[in-house]
Amino acid sequence: MSELALSAPISWLDGIDVRTGRIVQEGHPQKGESIAGRVIRLRGSTGSTVGAYIFFALKRNNAAPLKIILEEPDSVTIAAELAGIPVELKGVKEVKLEDEEVDESLKRYLEREASISGAQRFARIKSVHISGVSYATIGEAGREWLSGIASKIRFKVTATTNPAGMDLISWRDMGIPEGFARGQIEIVDSLIEMGALPTFTCTPYLSGNLPAYGESVCWGESSAVAFINSVIGARSNREGATKTIVAAATGYTPLYGKHLDENRVPDLAVYPESLENLLHYYLLAYHIGLHYPDSVPIYNVKRASLAELKAMAAAGAASGSIEMYHIPGITPNKLSDAAKSIQVTKRDLLSLREELSSFDGGTDLVVLGCPHLSLQEIKELSDLMNGRKAIVKFWIFTARAFMPLIERLKWKIERFGARIWYDTCMVVSPLEELGIKKVTTNSAKAAKYLSSLRGLEVELLDIKEIIERYSAPE
């Protein structure tokens, strides 16, 4: 039995070719190696929680590993068990969930996760956020799994949903192919049949799903997990997308990782040289996620707006697996001295921006809203657009819950020449099938996945630079 020990964490969503099982993650020491039919030993994963669906595709394509041996608990990787791939962690002991009302098969999975992760007990939860909603990311294997369980499962708790792969009302205007739309609608129907709320946003904390300080929840969507852990003080691990379905159907999650006080203590003090715009906040957190992927950083910054807090949550979780950060005087969690301190210079940020960009000027499409734009961001964006005209296509992504409130701002945006889409985002929509080759964004997270998932060329700029470069005075 062949064994492959991975010397660096893997990003399951965009680091594995699901057709062959080969590692394609840029910069990974084992790039080019195959995990198919082998025992895989690894510390854990990074990046998107939707990676949990990749195991179904690997099984479907006969490219799955025989077994995964984890060195540390990792919810996304443990979700391989739902696809029939055994996961082991040495030194575990059996943990039982004592609730006769929970479906036996779901109970067994939670008990298995608890045992693998070293959890001592379970928490009753009231809030779940489901990732892995887009047909572009979970594919046929994910659609089939959801379709197969939809008639058997009913959610017991509030369960909001991440963005789909298209605007669910105006998908034809987006240019979405009919076949893709059919697959996407089936996924949505399955989730709603089980009891999911059709929020279709990566910022559910702005659309009604707002956990309390200290409350244990079970959330997918890595950026939202980092936000609620850090900014609200709620407690969730970076949960695998398929695990969130199990949690919603049972109302339980094992208590380990960021549910526990000892794992929320800062271990890295970060001193940035200067942060002059929103892009710098993205780049700062992306830099830390890249070089310190498992850290709990203290960002020593003087201020942070809602947009900047969202940006840091998204970027650190995309480049690494940062589930939580602290900002003195801004975030609510208890602080203590970190064992290590580093400085991040403006040169570090500019160098990273260059690494994430593959062209300079001449875009096909500007995409804004990763994470989804808040109402305040849309207001500020409409002010920047006022009195100007776009010279390329501009797409803006936000939550449908904001739609009625956006109406009074919409005229500025439409006069500028931009289009607002709901229910979806640039990362999980099939832009590559719409004739798009080159995209410009202000989001470091989007820059990563537009390149690795969608195969597009990317230009990363601050929002003011984007408006200046790709519009003209009326």
The 8 nearest C-alpha neighbors of each residue, nearest first, counted from 0:
[[1, 2, 37, 38, 36, 65, 3, 66],
 [2, 0, 37, 38, 3, 36, 39, 65],
 [1, 3, 38, 37, 39, 0, 4, 40],
 [4, 2, 39, 40, 38, 5, 37, 1],
 [5, 3, 40, 39, 41, 6, 2, 38],
 [6, 4, 41, 7, 40, 3, 29, 8],
 [5, 7, 4, 28, 41, 8, 29, 42],
 [8, 6, 5, 9, 27, 28, 42, 41],
 [9, 7, 44, 43, 45, 42, 41, 10],
 [10, 8, 44, 11, 45, 14, 7, 43],
 [9, 11, 45, 14, 46, 44, 12, 13],
 [10, 12, 50, 14, 13, 9, 15, 53],
 [13, 11, 50, 10, 14, 49, 47, 53],
 [14, 12, 11, 452, 15, 10, 451, 24],
 [13, 15, 24, 10, 23, 11, 22, 12],
 [16, 14, 22, 23, 21, 17, 13, 11],
 [15, 17, 20, 21, 18, 19, 23, 22],
 [18, 16, 57, 20, 19, 15, 56, 53],
 [19, 17, 16, 60, 20, 62, 57, 56],
 [20, 18, 21, 62, 17, 16, 35, 33],
 [19, 21, 62, 35, 33, 16, 17, 34],
 [22, 20, 33, 16, 19, 32, 15, 31],
 [21, 23, 15, 30, 31, 32, 24, 14],
 [24, 22, 14, 15, 30, 21, 25, 31],
 [25, 23, 14, 27, 22, 30, 26, 15],
 [26, 24, 27, 23, 30, 14, 451, 28],
 [25, 27, 24, 28, 30, 29, 23, 7],
 [26, 28, 30, 29, 25, 24, 7, 9],
 [29, 27, 30, 26, 6, 7, 5, 25],
 [30, 28, 27, 32, 31, 5, 22, 6],
 [29, 31, 22, 27, 23, 32, 28, 24],
 [30, 32, 22, 21, 29, 23, 33, 24],
 [33, 31, 21, 30, 29, 22, 34, 20],
 [34, 32, 21, 20, 35, 22, 31, 19],
 [33, 35, 20, 64, 37, 21, 36, 39],
 [36, 34, 62, 64, 63, 20, 33, 37],
 [35, 37, 64, 65, 63, 34, 62, 38],
 [38, 36, 64, 1, 65, 2, 35, 34],
 [37, 39, 2, 66, 65, 67, 64, 3],
 [40, 38, 67, 3, 2, 4, 68, 37],
 [39, 41, 4, 68, 67, 69, 5, 3],
 [42, 40, 5, 69, 43, 4, 70, 68],
 [41, 43, 70, 71, 69, 8, 40, 44],
 [44, 42, 8, 41, 73, 71, 69, 9],
 [43, 45, 9, 8, 10, 76, 11, 73],
 [46, 44, 320, 10, 319, 9, 8, 47],
 [47, 45, 317, 10, 316, 319, 320, 318],
 [46, 48, 49, 50, 221, 12, 317, 220],
 [47, 49, 239, 50, 240, 219, 220, 75],
 [50, 48, 131, 240, 51, 47, 52, 130],
 [49, 51, 12, 11, 48, 53, 52, 47],
 [50, 52, 49, 239, 75, 53, 240, 78],
 [53, 51, 50, 54, 55, 137, 49, 141],
 [52, 54, 56, 50, 55, 51, 57, 12],
 [53, 55, 57, 52, 56, 79, 82, 58],
 [56, 54, 58, 82, 53, 57, 140, 52],
 [55, 57, 59, 53, 140, 54, 58, 17],
 [56, 58, 63, 62, 54, 60, 17, 59],
 [59, 57, 61, 63, 55, 60, 56, 62],
 [58, 60, 56, 57, 61, 55, 140, 62],
 [59, 61, 57, 62, 58, 18, 56, 17],
 [62, 60, 58, 59, 63, 57, 35, 19],
 [61, 63, 35, 57, 20, 60, 19, 58],
 [64, 62, 57, 35, 58, 61, 36, 65],
 [65, 63, 36, 35, 37, 34, 66, 38],
 [66, 64, 36, 37, 38, 63, 84, 67],
 [65, 67, 38, 85, 64, 84, 86, 39],
 [68, 66, 39, 86, 38, 40, 87, 85],
 [67, 69, 40, 87, 86, 88, 39, 41],
 [70, 68, 88, 41, 71, 42, 40, 87],
 [69, 71, 42, 41, 88, 68, 72, 43],
 [70, 72, 69, 42, 73, 43, 88, 116],
 [73, 71, 116, 74, 69, 115, 70, 43],
 [72, 74, 76, 75, 43, 77, 71, 44],
 [75, 73, 77, 238, 239, 76, 78, 72],
 [74, 76, 239, 51, 78, 77, 73, 238],
 [75, 77, 78, 74, 73, 79, 51, 44],
 [76, 78, 74, 79, 75, 80, 73, 86],
 [79, 77, 80, 76, 75, 81, 51, 239],
 [80, 78, 77, 84, 82, 81, 54, 76],
 [79, 81, 84, 83, 78, 82, 85, 77],
 [82, 80, 79, 83, 78, 84, 108, 241],
 [83, 81, 79, 80, 55, 84, 54, 58],
 [82, 84, 80, 81, 85, 79, 58, 55],
 [83, 85, 80, 79, 82, 66, 86, 65],
 [86, 84, 66, 80, 83, 67, 87, 79],
 [87, 85, 67, 68, 66, 77, 80, 84],
 [88, 86, 68, 69, 67, 115, 89, 85],
 [87, 89, 69, 115, 68, 70, 91, 90],
 [90, 88, 91, 87, 70, 69, 115, 68],
 [89, 91, 88, 92, 117, 115, 114, 87],
 [92, 90, 114, 89, 115, 117, 88, 93],
 [93, 91, 114, 94, 90, 117, 115, 113],
 [92, 94, 114, 95, 91, 110, 111, 113],
 [95, 93, 114, 110, 113, 92, 119, 96],
 [94, 96, 110, 97, 93, 120, 113, 106],
 [97, 95, 98, 110, 106, 94, 121, 109],
 [96, 98, 95, 99, 101, 106, 100, 121],
 [99, 97, 100, 101, 96, 106, 102, 95],
 [98, 100, 101, 97, 102, 103, 96, 106],
 [101, 99, 98, 102, 249, 103, 97, 106],
 [100, 102, 99, 249, 98, 106, 103, 105],
 [103, 101, 105, 104, 106, 100, 249, 99],
 [102, 104, 106, 105, 107, 101, 99, 100],
 [105, 103, 107, 106, 102, 108, 101, 109],
 [106, 104, 108, 107, 102, 103, 245, 109],
 [105, 107, 103, 109, 104, 108, 102, 110],
 [108, 106, 110, 104, 105, 109, 111, 103],
 [107, 109, 111, 105, 106, 110, 112, 104],
 [110, 108, 112, 106, 111, 107, 113, 105],
 [111, 109, 113, 107, 108, 112, 94, 95],
 [110, 112, 108, 114, 109, 113, 107, 115],
 [113, 111, 109, 115, 114, 110, 116, 108],
 [112, 114, 118, 110, 116, 253, 111, 115],
 [113, 115, 111, 93, 117, 112, 92, 116],
 [116, 114, 112, 88, 113, 117, 91, 111],
 [117, 115, 72, 113, 114, 118, 112, 255],
 [116, 118, 114, 115, 113, 91, 119, 255],
 [119, 117, 113, 255, 254, 116, 120, 253],
 [120, 118, 117, 94, 254, 113, 121, 253],
 [119, 121, 118, 254, 253, 122, 94, 113],
 [122, 120, 253, 254, 252, 251, 123, 96],
 [123, 121, 252, 251, 124, 253, 254, 120],
 [122, 124, 251, 250, 121, 252, 125, 215],
 [123, 125, 250, 216, 251, 126, 122, 215],
 [124, 126, 156, 157, 250, 216, 123, 127],
 [125, 127, 157, 216, 124, 156, 158, 217],
 [128, 126, 158, 217, 218, 247, 157, 216],
 [127, 129, 218, 159, 158, 219, 160, 130],
 [130, 128, 160, 219, 243, 161, 159, 240],
 [131, 129, 240, 219, 161, 220, 132, 49],
 [130, 132, 49, 240, 133, 137, 129, 136],
 [133, 131, 163, 130, 161, 162, 134, 186],
 [134, 132, 163, 164, 135, 136, 131, 427],
 [133, 135, 138, 183, 137, 136, 164, 182],
 [136, 134, 133, 138, 427, 164, 137, 429],
 [135, 137, 134, 133, 138, 427, 131, 49],
 [138, 136, 141, 134, 52, 135, 131, 133],
 [139, 137, 134, 141, 140, 136, 135, 142],
 [138, 140, 142, 141, 143, 137, 134, 182],
 [139, 141, 56, 143, 142, 138, 55, 144],
 [142, 140, 137, 144, 143, 139, 138, 52],
 [141, 143, 139, 145, 140, 144, 186, 146],
 [142, 144, 146, 140, 141, 145, 139, 147],
 [143, 145, 147, 141, 146, 142, 140, 148],
 [146, 144, 142, 148, 147, 143, 149, 189],
 [147, 145, 143, 149, 144, 148, 189, 142],
 [146, 148, 144, 145, 149, 143, 150, 151],
 [147, 149, 151, 145, 146, 150, 152, 144],
 [150, 148, 189, 146, 151, 193, 152, 147],
 [149, 151, 148, 152, 147, 193, 192, 146],
 [152, 150, 148, 149, 153, 147, 193, 192],
 [153, 151, 193, 149, 150, 148, 248, 154],
 [154, 152, 193, 248, 194, 155, 151, 192],
 [153, 155, 248, 247, 194, 156, 193, 152],
 [154, 156, 248, 250, 247, 249, 153, 157],
 [157, 155, 125, 247, 154, 126, 158, 250],
 [156, 158, 126, 127, 125, 159, 155, 195],
 [159, 157, 127, 195, 128, 196, 156, 126],
 [160, 158, 128, 196, 198, 195, 129, 127],
 [159, 161, 199, 129, 198, 128, 197, 196],
 [160, 162, 199, 200, 130, 201, 129, 132],
 [163, 161, 199, 423, 200, 422, 201, 132],
 [162, 164, 133, 423, 132, 165, 422, 199],
 [163, 165, 428, 133, 427, 423, 134, 135],
 [166, 164, 423, 163, 170, 167, 428, 422],
 [165, 167, 170, 422, 421, 169, 168, 423],
 [166, 168, 165, 170, 169, 422, 421, 163],
 [169, 167, 166, 170, 171, 165, 421, 422],
 [170, 168, 166, 172, 171, 167, 173, 420],
 [171, 169, 166, 173, 172, 165, 175, 167],
 [170, 172, 174, 173, 169, 175, 176, 168],
 [171, 173, 170, 174, 169, 175, 166, 168],
 [174, 172, 170, 171, 175, 169, 166, 165],
 [173, 175, 171, 172, 176, 433, 170, 432],
 [174, 176, 173, 171, 170, 177, 180, 179],
 [177, 175, 179, 178, 180, 174, 171, 432],
 [178, 176, 180, 179, 181, 175, 171, 182],
 [179, 177, 181, 180, 176, 182, 175, 183],
 [178, 180, 182, 176, 181, 177, 183, 175],
 [179, 181, 177, 183, 178, 182, 184, 176],
 [182, 180, 178, 184, 183, 179, 177, 185],
 [181, 183, 185, 179, 180, 184, 134, 178],
 [182, 184, 180, 134, 186, 185, 181, 179],
 [183, 185, 187, 181, 186, 182, 188, 180],
 [184, 186, 188, 182, 183, 187, 189, 181],
 [187, 185, 183, 189, 184, 188, 142, 190],
 [186, 188, 184, 190, 185, 189, 191, 183],
 [189, 187, 185, 191, 186, 190, 192, 184],
 [190, 188, 192, 186, 149, 187, 191, 146],
 [191, 189, 187, 193, 195, 192, 188, 186],
 [190, 192, 195, 194, 188, 193, 189, 187],
 [193, 191, 189, 190, 194, 188, 149, 150],
 [194, 192, 153, 190, 191, 149, 152, 154],
 [195, 193, 191, 154, 192, 153, 190, 196],
 [196, 194, 191, 158, 190, 159, 193, 197],
 [195, 197, 159, 198, 158, 160, 194, 191],
 [198, 196, 199, 160, 195, 159, 191, 187],
 [197, 199, 160, 200, 196, 159, 161, 399],
 [200, 198, 162, 161, 422, 160, 197, 163],
 [199, 201, 161, 162, 398, 202, 198, 203],
 [200, 202, 161, 203, 162, 370, 371, 223],
 [201, 203, 200, 204, 205, 223, 371, 370],
 [204, 202, 206, 205, 208, 201, 200, 207],
 [203, 205, 209, 208, 202, 206, 207, 210],
 [206, 204, 203, 202, 207, 208, 209, 373],
 [207, 205, 203, 204, 208, 400, 202, 198],
 [206, 208, 209, 205, 204, 203, 159, 198],
 [209, 207, 204, 203, 206, 210, 159, 205],
 [208, 210, 204, 207, 211, 203, 205, 206],
 [211, 209, 233, 214, 208, 212, 126, 216],
 [212, 210, 214, 233, 213, 209, 231, 232],
 [211, 213, 232, 233, 214, 231, 210, 234],
 [212, 214, 233, 232, 211, 234, 215, 210],
 [215, 213, 233, 211, 212, 234, 210, 216],
 [216, 214, 234, 235, 233, 124, 258, 213],
 [217, 215, 126, 235, 124, 234, 127, 218],
 [218, 216, 127, 235, 243, 126, 252, 238],
 [219, 217, 128, 127, 238, 224, 235, 216],
 [218, 220, 238, 130, 129, 240, 128, 48],
 [221, 219, 130, 223, 222, 48, 224, 218],
 [220, 222, 224, 223, 237, 316, 47, 219],
 [223, 221, 313, 312, 225, 224, 220, 316],
 [224, 222, 226, 225, 221, 220, 202, 227],
 [225, 223, 221, 226, 222, 227, 237, 228],
 [224, 226, 322, 323, 312, 222, 228, 223],
 [227, 225, 223, 229, 312, 224, 230, 228],
 [226, 228, 231, 233, 229, 230, 224, 225],
 [229, 227, 232, 233, 225, 234, 323, 226],
 [228, 230, 323, 226, 324, 227, 232, 225],
 [229, 231, 330, 226, 227, 232, 228, 331],
 [232, 230, 227, 233, 212, 229, 228, 331],
 [231, 233, 212, 228, 229, 213, 230, 332],
 [234, 232, 213, 212, 214, 228, 227, 231],
 [235, 233, 215, 258, 228, 214, 216, 257],
 [236, 234, 216, 217, 257, 258, 215, 218],
 [235, 237, 238, 257, 256, 224, 322, 258],
 [236, 238, 221, 219, 224, 322, 235, 48],
 [239, 237, 219, 74, 236, 218, 75, 48],
 [238, 240, 75, 48, 242, 51, 74, 241],
 [241, 239, 130, 49, 243, 242, 131, 48],
 [240, 242, 243, 244, 239, 51, 78, 52],
 [241, 243, 245, 239, 244, 240, 78, 246],
 [244, 242, 246, 241, 245, 240, 129, 247],
 [245, 243, 247, 242, 241, 246, 248, 129],
 [244, 246, 242, 248, 243, 247, 249, 105],
 [247, 245, 243, 249, 250, 248, 251, 244],
 [248, 246, 154, 244, 245, 250, 249, 156],
 [247, 249, 154, 245, 246, 155, 153, 250],
 [250, 248, 246, 251, 247, 101, 245, 155],
 [249, 251, 124, 246, 247, 123, 155, 248],
 [252, 250, 123, 246, 249, 122, 124, 121],
 [251, 253, 122, 121, 246, 254, 217, 123],
 [254, 252, 121, 113, 118, 120, 122, 255],
 [255, 253, 121, 118, 258, 120, 122, 252],
 [254, 256, 118, 258, 259, 253, 257, 116],
 [255, 257, 258, 262, 259, 236, 254, 72],
 [256, 258, 259, 236, 262, 235, 263, 234],
 [257, 259, 234, 256, 255, 254, 235, 215],
 [260, 258, 257, 261, 262, 256, 255, 263],
 [261, 259, 263, 262, 258, 264, 257, 256],
 [260, 262, 259, 263, 264, 257, 256, 258],
 [263, 261, 260, 257, 264, 259, 256, 258],
 [264, 262, 260, 261, 257, 265, 259, 295],
 [263, 265, 262, 261, 266, 295, 335, 260],
 [266, 264, 295, 337, 296, 267, 297, 263],
 [265, 267, 337, 338, 295, 296, 294, 339],
 [266, 268, 296, 339, 337, 340, 265, 297],
 [269, 267, 340, 297, 337, 296, 339, 341],
 [270, 268, 298, 341, 297, 342, 340, 299],
 [269, 271, 342, 299, 343, 341, 272, 298],
 [272, 270, 343, 273, 342, 344, 269, 299],
 [271, 273, 344, 343, 345, 270, 342, 274],
 [274, 272, 271, 275, 345, 344, 279, 343],
 [275, 273, 279, 276, 280, 272, 271, 345],
 [274, 276, 273, 279, 277, 278, 280, 345],
 [277, 275, 278, 279, 274, 280, 461, 462],
 [278, 276, 280, 279, 307, 281, 461, 275],
 [277, 279, 281, 461, 280, 276, 441, 282],
 [278, 280, 282, 277, 281, 274, 276, 283],
 [281, 279, 283, 277, 278, 282, 311, 307],
 [282, 280, 278, 310, 279, 311, 314, 283],
 [281, 283, 285, 279, 280, 284, 348, 286],
 [282, 284, 280, 286, 285, 281, 279, 287],
 [283, 285, 315, 311, 287, 286, 314, 282],
 [286, 284, 314, 315, 282, 288, 287, 283],
 [287, 285, 289, 283, 284, 288, 282, 290],
 [286, 288, 284, 290, 291, 289, 285, 283],
 [289, 287, 319, 292, 315, 318, 285, 291],
 [288, 290, 318, 286, 287, 319, 292, 291],
 [289, 291, 287, 288, 292, 286, 319, 285],
 [290, 292, 288, 287, 294, 293, 289, 319],
 [293, 291, 319, 288, 320, 289, 294, 321],
 [294, 292, 321, 320, 291, 319, 295, 288],
 [293, 295, 291, 292, 296, 321, 266, 267],
 [294, 296, 265, 324, 266, 323, 267, 321],
 [297, 295, 267, 324, 265, 294, 268, 298],
 [296, 298, 325, 268, 326, 269, 324, 299],
 [299, 297, 269, 326, 300, 296, 325, 268],
 [300, 298, 270, 269, 297, 326, 327, 301],
 [299, 301, 302, 298, 326, 271, 303, 270],
 [302, 300, 299, 303, 327, 326, 328, 329],
 [301, 303, 300, 304, 329, 326, 307, 328],
 [302, 304, 307, 308, 305, 301, 300, 329],
 [305, 303, 307, 306, 308, 302, 309, 277],
 [304, 306, 308, 307, 309, 303, 373, 310],
 [307, 305, 309, 304, 308, 310, 376, 277],
 [306, 308, 310, 304, 309, 305, 303, 277],
 [307, 309, 305, 311, 310, 306, 303, 304],
 [310, 308, 312, 306, 307, 311, 313, 305],
 [309, 311, 307, 281, 313, 308, 312, 314],
 [310, 312, 284, 314, 308, 281, 313, 309],
 [311, 313, 222, 225, 309, 226, 310, 314],
 [314, 312, 222, 310, 316, 311, 315, 317],
 [313, 315, 285, 317, 444, 311, 316, 284],
 [316, 314, 288, 284, 285, 321, 317, 318],
 [315, 317, 320, 321, 319, 314, 313, 221],
 [318, 316, 46, 314, 315, 319, 444, 313],
 [317, 319, 288, 289, 285, 315, 316, 46],
 [320, 318, 288, 292, 45, 316, 289, 317],
 [319, 321, 45, 316, 292, 293, 46, 322],
 [322, 320, 316, 315, 293, 323, 319, 292],
 [321, 323, 225, 320, 224, 237, 316, 236],
 [322, 324, 225, 229, 228, 321, 295, 325],
 [323, 325, 296, 295, 229, 297, 326, 322],
 [324, 326, 297, 330, 229, 298, 296, 327],
 [325, 327, 298, 330, 329, 297, 299, 328],
 [328, 326, 329, 325, 330, 299, 297, 334],
 [327, 329, 330, 326, 331, 301, 302, 325],
 [330, 328, 326, 327, 331, 303, 230, 302],
 [329, 331, 230, 326, 325, 332, 229, 328],
 [332, 330, 232, 329, 230, 333, 231, 229],
 [333, 331, 232, 330, 334, 229, 325, 230],
 [334, 332, 331, 335, 264, 325, 330, 263],
 [335, 333, 332, 336, 265, 264, 325, 327],
 [336, 334, 337, 265, 333, 264, 266, 297],
 [335, 337, 338, 334, 265, 266, 268, 267],
 [336, 338, 266, 267, 265, 339, 268, 335],
 [337, 339, 266, 267, 336, 340, 268, 265],
 [338, 340, 267, 337, 268, 266, 341, 269],
 [341, 339, 268, 267, 269, 338, 342, 337],
 [342, 340, 269, 270, 268, 343, 339, 267],
 [341, 343, 270, 271, 269, 344, 272, 340],
 [344, 342, 271, 272, 270, 347, 341, 345],
 [345, 343, 272, 347, 346, 271, 342, 348],
 [344, 346, 348, 347, 272, 349, 273, 343],
 [345, 347, 349, 344, 348, 350, 343, 351],
 [348, 346, 344, 350, 345, 349, 351, 343],
 [349, 347, 345, 351, 346, 350, 282, 352],
 [350, 348, 352, 346, 351, 347, 345, 353],
 [349, 351, 353, 347, 352, 348, 346, 354],
 [352, 350, 354, 348, 353, 349, 347, 355],
 [353, 351, 349, 355, 354, 350, 356, 348],
 [352, 354, 356, 350, 351, 355, 349, 357],
 [355, 353, 351, 352, 356, 350, 357, 349],
 [354, 356, 352, 353, 351, 446, 357, 459],
 [357, 355, 458, 353, 457, 459, 354, 358],
 [356, 358, 457, 456, 458, 355, 359, 354],
 [359, 357, 458, 356, 360, 457, 456, 361],
 [358, 360, 458, 361, 357, 356, 362, 457],
 [361, 359, 362, 358, 458, 468, 469, 439],
 [360, 362, 363, 359, 437, 358, 469, 391],
 [361, 363, 437, 438, 364, 360, 439, 365],
 [364, 362, 437, 438, 435, 391, 436, 361],
 [363, 365, 438, 392, 362, 393, 439, 391],
 [364, 366, 393, 439, 438, 440, 394, 392],
 [367, 365, 394, 440, 395, 393, 439, 364],
 [368, 366, 395, 440, 396, 369, 394, 441],
 [367, 369, 371, 396, 372, 370, 395, 397],
 [370, 368, 371, 442, 445, 367, 424, 444],
 [369, 371, 368, 201, 372, 202, 313, 309],
 [372, 370, 368, 397, 369, 396, 201, 202],
 [371, 373, 368, 397, 376, 370, 377, 396],
 [372, 374, 376, 375, 377, 371, 397, 306],
 [373, 375, 377, 376, 378, 372, 401, 405],
 [376, 374, 378, 373, 377, 379, 372, 380],
 [375, 377, 379, 373, 378, 374, 372, 380],
 [376, 378, 380, 374, 375, 379, 381, 373],
 [377, 379, 375, 381, 376, 380, 374, 382],
 [380, 378, 376, 382, 377, 381, 375, 383],
 [379, 381, 377, 383, 382, 378, 376, 384],
 [380, 382, 384, 378, 383, 379, 412, 411],
 [381, 383, 385, 379, 380, 384, 378, 411],
 [384, 382, 380, 381, 385, 379, 466, 463],
 [385, 383, 381, 382, 387, 415, 380, 386],
 [384, 386, 382, 387, 383, 411, 381, 415],
 [385, 387, 473, 472, 384, 388, 415, 383],
 [386, 388, 472, 473, 471, 384, 385, 415],
 [389, 387, 415, 470, 471, 473, 472, 416],
 [390, 388, 470, 416, 391, 415, 469, 471],
 [389, 391, 470, 469, 388, 471, 392, 416],
 [392, 390, 389, 469, 364, 393, 363, 365],
 [391, 393, 364, 365, 394, 417, 363, 389],
 [394, 392, 417, 365, 364, 366, 418, 391],
 [393, 395, 366, 418, 417, 419, 365, 367],
 [394, 396, 419, 367, 368, 366, 420, 418],
 [397, 395, 368, 420, 424, 371, 419, 421],
 [396, 398, 371, 372, 421, 368, 399, 420],
 [397, 399, 400, 200, 421, 401, 422, 371],
 [398, 400, 421, 402, 401, 422, 397, 198],
 [401, 399, 398, 402, 206, 198, 403, 404],
 [402, 400, 399, 404, 398, 403, 405, 374],
 [401, 403, 399, 405, 404, 400, 406, 398],
 [404, 402, 405, 406, 401, 400, 407, 399],
 [405, 403, 401, 402, 406, 407, 374, 408],
 [404, 406, 402, 408, 403, 407, 409, 401],
 [405, 407, 409, 408, 404, 403, 402, 410],
 [406, 408, 405, 409, 404, 410, 403, 411],
 [409, 407, 405, 406, 410, 411, 381, 378],
 [408, 410, 406, 412, 411, 407, 405, 413],
 [409, 411, 413, 412, 408, 414, 407, 406],
 [412, 410, 414, 409, 413, 381, 385, 408],
 [411, 413, 409, 415, 410, 414, 417, 381],
 [412, 414, 416, 410, 415, 417, 411, 409],
 [415, 413, 411, 416, 412, 410, 388, 417],
 [414, 416, 388, 412, 413, 389, 387, 417],
 [417, 415, 413, 414, 389, 388, 412, 418],
 [418, 416, 393, 413, 412, 394, 415, 392],
 [417, 419, 394, 395, 393, 413, 420, 416],
 [420, 418, 395, 396, 394, 421, 417, 397],
 [421, 419, 396, 166, 395, 418, 397, 423],
 [420, 422, 399, 166, 397, 398, 423, 396],
 [423, 421, 199, 166, 162, 163, 398, 399],
 [424, 422, 162, 163, 165, 164, 421, 166],
 [425, 423, 426, 396, 427, 428, 162, 369],
 [424, 426, 428, 427, 366, 423, 430, 445],
 [425, 427, 424, 449, 428, 445, 448, 453],
 [426, 428, 164, 425, 424, 135, 133, 136],
 [427, 429, 164, 425, 165, 430, 426, 424],
 [430, 428, 431, 432, 135, 427, 164, 433],
 [431, 429, 433, 432, 428, 435, 453, 425],
 [430, 432, 429, 435, 433, 453, 434, 436],
 [433, 431, 430, 429, 434, 435, 175, 176],
 [434, 432, 430, 431, 435, 174, 429, 175],
 [433, 435, 432, 431, 436, 430, 363, 437],
 [434, 436, 431, 433, 430, 437, 363, 364],
 [435, 437, 455, 456, 434, 363, 431, 438],
 [438, 436, 456, 363, 362, 455, 457, 435],
 [439, 437, 364, 457, 362, 365, 363, 458],
 [438, 440, 458, 365, 457, 459, 366, 362],
 [441, 439, 366, 459, 442, 367, 365, 460],
 [440, 442, 460, 461, 459, 462, 278, 443],
 [443, 441, 445, 444, 440, 369, 446, 281],
 [442, 444, 446, 445, 281, 314, 447, 282],
 [445, 443, 314, 447, 442, 446, 317, 313],
 [444, 446, 442, 448, 447, 443, 449, 426],
 [445, 447, 443, 449, 444, 448, 457, 442],
 [448, 446, 444, 445, 450, 449, 451, 443],
 [447, 449, 451, 452, 450, 445, 446, 426],
 [450, 448, 453, 446, 452, 445, 447, 455],
 [449, 451, 454, 455, 448, 447, 453, 452],
 [450, 452, 448, 454, 449, 453, 13, 447],
 [453, 451, 448, 449, 454, 13, 450, 426],
 [452, 454, 449, 455, 450, 431, 451, 448],
 [455, 453, 450, 451, 452, 449, 456, 431],
 [456, 454, 450, 436, 453, 449, 437, 457],
 [455, 457, 437, 357, 450, 436, 438, 358],
 [458, 456, 438, 356, 357, 439, 437, 446],
 [457, 459, 439, 356, 358, 357, 438, 359],
 [460, 458, 440, 441, 356, 439, 457, 352],
 [461, 459, 441, 464, 465, 440, 462, 458],
 [460, 462, 441, 278, 464, 463, 465, 277],
 [461, 463, 465, 464, 441, 466, 460, 278],
 [464, 462, 466, 465, 461, 467, 383, 460],
 [465, 463, 467, 461, 462, 466, 468, 460],
 [464, 466, 462, 468, 463, 467, 469, 460],
 [467, 465, 463, 469, 464, 468, 470, 462],
 [466, 468, 464, 465, 469, 470, 463, 471],
 [469, 467, 465, 466, 464, 470, 360, 471],
 [470, 468, 466, 390, 467, 465, 389, 391],
 [471, 469, 389, 390, 388, 466, 467, 468],
 [470, 472, 388, 387, 473, 389, 390, 469],
 [473, 471, 387, 386, 388, 470, 389, 385],
 [472, 387, 386, 388, 471, 415, 470, 385]]
